[in-house]
Every structure is written in C-alpha cells, then in structure tokens.
C-alpha cells in the first residue's frame, strides 16, 4: 500500500502552453499508437538492462510482452503473489516538485515493496497510465524509463499495461511475484513475545521530512535536496524482504514483516494487532534518525521525531526476528512483548504511550 500524503492543490492543475518542440510535444498531439510507440521502447530498455544484470529470478521467462492484448509470463513458481497500487497527481505527488524519473521510480518501489514484504521475489509488473491530453510525451518517456529500470534492478520486467486519458496523471501498477513450493510467506501475524523489531534502512524519516519541505514551498532549497529526492523516489534495499529475511534454503528468519508505507508507528501497530502483541520502540535506537534531520526540522520549526515516527512512504522492510537472528541490513529499533491482563495490542516508545498513529488515508 502507499500513503497519498500530498494534498491536492486547491487551484487544481493548470494546462500548459501548447508544445512547440518534439521533445515537449503533448500526448494530445499524438494518436494512442503514437504515444505507445514512444514509451514501449524505453520500457523495453529497462527490461534489457535487468536481464543483462542477471537480476531476473531463475525460471522466469516473458513469452509475450508489451504490444498484445495480454502478456504471457512463465513464472519461477506456480505460487503467485500479487499486489496493486496507484500514484495520482495531486494526491501522491505534485508535478512542480518532482520529475518523471522520480515518479516512475516511486511507482515501481511502492509495488515491489509489497511483494518483498511477503518474503517473495518480484517477477513482473503491469502498468496502467492515465494522463491528460496536455501531458508532454517526454514526461511519459521519463516515467516509463525510470519505472522499468528500477523494477529491472529487482528482476521484474514491465510486461504490459494500459494507456488512457484522464484529468490528472495517474499510474496504477500491478506487481507479480512468486514463492517457491514449500516456502511460507512472511505475514504480519507472526510476531512473538521476545522477538526484536528491526528496520531495513540506515535512517528513517527522510520521506516525511521531504514532504514537509515540499508542502512548505521549499523543495528547491539546497538544504532539502536529499530528503525531497527520498520522498519523491525512496530507494530502500527491497532484497532484504526475499533474501535478507530468509535462510539460503528459503526458511523465513523474520517472524512478521511489512513495508513502512504509512509511518513507523502505524505500520508497527499493524504487526502488533495482527500478532496480538505489544511493540515497544527504542528511543535510543531511533535518536540518530531524528538527530540527522534536526537541522531540517529547525528550518521549518518542526519536530524531527514526527518524521521518524509518523513519516510514510519509506517502503523499507519492517520485521520482527528472534533476538539472536537479526540479519545483516536490518537494525534493531524495538522489542516485542506479550500483552498484560486487559491490555490491547499497541505500539509504545520506551514504555510510554504514543499520542497518535500518524497519517490515515481517509481521516
């Protein structure tokens, strides 16, 4: 899932001037076939890059790719893992604060992360694009190239999709993955008392911080370059989901796992409720994350801890492990304990209640 945190501007989308060059030609000046002729080849480039890098799962073969009524894919296993998600202009990104490369990369990551969080390996993506007639064709080329290249890094070629017209730019991606026979998926419901909570990223809060700078109208400020880029195109190590959290024989080390889509507290709460446990976050373990964002927070008169605890769209793997089996690439940030009498599953910070869970899609 993803977090549509960026609010829609009240004025809506302003139509650009009619294009004057081929590079900025709008899709309204081309037929559907003409648009596809521009974006399908750049999608194929990303697939070829991934194939050359040897990142595709063994046994995966695309028998029919983009260009026909449907794709035909021979998966590495008959056990299919499926997820879908949408990025919509004005809800999930603002065009004046991002670019085509970031939009495409983020669309790939948020969908690949859901597959990885099940302990499965991504196999392929299908992408549906809706765009206004005035959208520059160069923007769609950039989106397509970046999406396919980022997906290819994790062995998931773009095998097909759809193109349609609509009021705003929107990408809906369906990700396909596979689990070998006899390999159990990693669910949210397996955390056990005595486990530790660990995160598969060196630093939390960058995406939330980047969003704050964008909403403050300061995306172009040199001090915000890294965090704005991370919000627009987060790049966690997704292989921690299907490789780092498993033994070489496929046995899961992680007892529960998901990706941080809606913030650390909210997503850790999902594990706590599904598993019937209490998760206690370690203030000291997370303090370096907040300190790294302190300058950015002071510049906006904000609280860096809000970004660390509640910032969404990080898409890093959040998992529980037996205390002595935290894999390389994860770092401990909390502990799991059993419920006391009359207690409900929840998330604490050094044993203290947290006042709110953070972002809610419909709140």
N, C-alpha and C positions, 0 to 999 in steps of 0.2 A: 504494500500500500504506500501511498505517498501523502504528503501534507500540503494541501493547497493553501499555504500561509499568506501569499502575497495578495492583498486585496485589489479588487478591480478599481481602476481609476474612475472617479465619478463622471468625468467627461467622455468616457468611452474611447474608442480607437479612432484616430484621425486618419483619413485616407491620404496617402502620399500623392505627390505630383505624378502625372503620367511619366513613365520612363522615357529616357532619351537615348540610352545605350543598351546594347545587347546584354551587358553584364547586369544591368539593373532592370531589365525587362520584366514586367509583371506577368504573372501566370494568366491574367485575363487577356493578354495579347497572344497567347498560345492556345492551341487545342489541348485536350486532355492527353492525346497521344504525344503532342509536342512536349508537354511537361514531363511525362514519363520517360521520353527519350533523353531528357536531361538528367533525371535523378536516378534512374535504374542503373546506368553505367557506373556512377560514383558509388552506389551501394555495392555493386559487384567488386569494386576496387577494394573495399574494406574486407569483403569475404576472402578475396585472394590473399590479402596481407595476412589474415588469420591462418589460412591454410599453409602459407609459406612458413609461418612461425611455428607450425606444428601444434597449435593450441586446440584443435578440434578433438573431441573425445574419440577414442578408438571405437570403430564400428559405425560412426555417424557418416551418412552419405546423403547428399542432396540429389535426388533423382530428377526432380523438376523444380526449378527455382522461379524467380520473378518473371512474369510475362505471360503466364497462362491463367486459367480460371482458378487454379489452386496449386499449391506446392505439394510435392511428394517427397517426404523425408524418411530415410531409413534410420531409425534411432539406434543408439548403442544398447538400449534395453527396451523391452516391451512395457516397462512401468513408467508411464508418462507423468510428469509433474508440470502443472500449468498455472500461470498467473497472468493477470492483465492489469494495466494501469493507464491513466491518462494524464497528460500535461496540457493545460489550457491557458492560453494567453489571458492575462489579467487576473487569473486565479493562482496560477503556479509560476508564472514568470511575467516580467514586463519587458517588452522589446527594447525600450530605450535604456535598459540596464543589463542587457545580456547580448548574445550574438548567436548565430546559427550553430556554430561549433559547440557552444555550451548547451544549447537546447537539446541538440542531438545526443551529446554525451550523457546528459542527465536523464533523458528518456530511456537510454539503454541501462544505465546503472540502477535506476529505481526498480526496474523489472528484473534484471539479472539478480539483484539482491534478494528478492523474494524467493527465487529458485534456490539460491545459495543458502538462505536461512533454513531451508528444509533439509540441508545437508546433501542436496542434489547438485548435479553438474548441468549448467545450461547447455542446450543443444541447438536452438534456433529461435529467431524472432519473426513475428509477423507485425507489420506496422500499418495503421490506418492514419492518413493525414487529411485533415480538413483545413482549408485555407481560403481567405478572402481573395477575390479576383485581383486586388491590387498588390498582393504579396510578390516581392521580387523573386524571380526564379533563382537568382543567385543565393538567396536565403535558404530556399528549399534544398538546393545543392549542398550548401554547407551543413544543414541539418542532417541530410541523408548520409553524407560522407562521414561526419563525426559519429553518428549513431552506429553505422555499420562498422567503423573502425574500432570503436570502444567495445562493441559486442564481440567482434572477432578476437579481441585480446583474451576473452574468456571462452573462445571456441564456439560462439553462437552466431552463425551467419544469418543475415536477413533474407528470408526465403520467399517473401511475398507481402501483400498488403492491399491497401485501397487508397484511392485519391478522390476527394470530393470538395465541394465548395461550401463555405460557411461564413458566419460573421466574424470569427476570430480564428487565429491559428491554433490548432489542437492536434496532438499526437496521441493516439491510443496504441499501445504496444502490448502484444500478447507474447509472453515468453514461454518456451517449451524447454523442459529439462527431463532428465531420466535418472532413475535409481536402479542399480544392478539388482538382479534377483537375489533375494535373501538379505538385502541391505535395508534396514529400517530407516524411515525418515526421522529427522530430529524435530520434535514437536515443541510447543510452548508448555506442555503439561508435565514435563518430566523432572523439573527441579526438585531436589530433595534437601531436607534439613541437613546441614553440614557441608553442602556444596558452597563454592565461591561463585560470585558473579564477575564476569570478565568482559572486556570490550576489545574489539579487534581494530583499534585505531590508536595512534600515539596521542591524539588530542581531540577532545570533544568541545563543541560549542562554536566552531568556526562557521557553520552554516547559519545558525541563529544570529551570530554577530554580523555576518554578511548581509542577511536580510534586514537587520536593523539599520545598517548604513544605507542600503538601497531605499528603504522607506523614509529615511531622513533626507533623501535627495543628495546624498554624498557618495554615490557609487563611484564617481570619477576621482575622488580624493586618493592621492597616492598611498595614504596610510591604510586604506581599506582594500588594496588590490588583492591581497592573498585571500582574505575572508570573503570578499564579494565573489571571487573566482570559485571558492569552495562551495558557496551557497548555490551558485549557478551551475556548477558542474562538479559535484562531490566525486572523489576518486578513491574510495576505500579499497582495501585488498579483499575482494569478494571470494577469492580462492580459499580463504580461511573457513568458509562455510562447508565446502565439499572436500577439502583436503586437510586443512589445519585442525578441524574439529573431528577428524576421523583417524583411526589407525590405518596402516597401509592395507590391511585386509578388508577395510570398509566398516569395521566396527566403530560405532559412534563413541567418541570420548565425551562430547557435550551431552548433558542430560536434558537441556532445553535450549532453544535458540530462536531468535528472530532478528530482523534488522531494525536499526533505530530510524524509524520514519517520522514519528510524531513526538520525539523527545525522549530522553533517558528515563525520566520518571514515569511517563505514561506507558512507555513500552515495557519497562521493567515491571510495571503494575500488571500488564497483560500476562507476563510469565507468572507473577505471584498469584493472580486469580485463577489461571488455568491449572496451576500446580497445587493450589491450596497451601501456600507458604507465606512467610514474611521475608521481604528482601530489604536488607539494611545496607545502604550505601555508605562508603567510607569517605568522610570529608577530607581526610589527609591524602587519600589516593587521588582525589579529584581536584585538590587545591592547585596543582601545577597547571591544570587545564584553565582554571579561572585566572590564575596569575598571568598566563600567556596572553589573555585577552584584556588585561587590566587597562592598558593604555587606550585601546579601542573603546572600552566602556566609559572611561573618564571623559573621552572626547565627546561622547553622546550623553553624558550624565546618566549612564545606565548601570545595571548590575551584571557583571560578567557571570555570576552564578546562575542568573536566569537563563543565559545562553547555554551554559553547561548542562543544567538540569532539565531544561524545557525546550531547547532549540531542536527543531526537527530537521528532516532531510539530510541526515548524515549518512544513512544507509550502511553504516558499519555493523558487523556482526556482534550481537549482544548475546552472551551464552552463559550457562551455568556448567560447572565442571566439579568433579571430585577435587577436594582441596589440594591433592598432591599431583594433579594431572592437567594443569593449565598449559595448553600448547604454546609454542613459540608463535608470536604475532598477537597474542592476547595479553592483556594486563589486568590484574585483579583490581576491582573497584567496589567490591561489596561482598556480603555474605548472605546465605540463605539459612533461615531458622524455621522451626516448627511453630505453628500457631499456639498461643496460650489459650486458656479456657475463655471462651466468649469473644476471642479476637477474630477479626476478619482479615483476609489476605490484603496486604498493602505494602507500600514502599516507605521506608524511613531514611533519615540521614543522621548517622551516628546515634541511632536510637530515638530520634525526635521526629514527630510528625512533620510532613511537608504540606504547606498550606494549600497548594493547588497542584493539579496534574499537568497543566500546560495546555497546549493547543488542542482544540476539538474541531473536527471538520464542520459541524453544524451548530456550534454554540454561538 
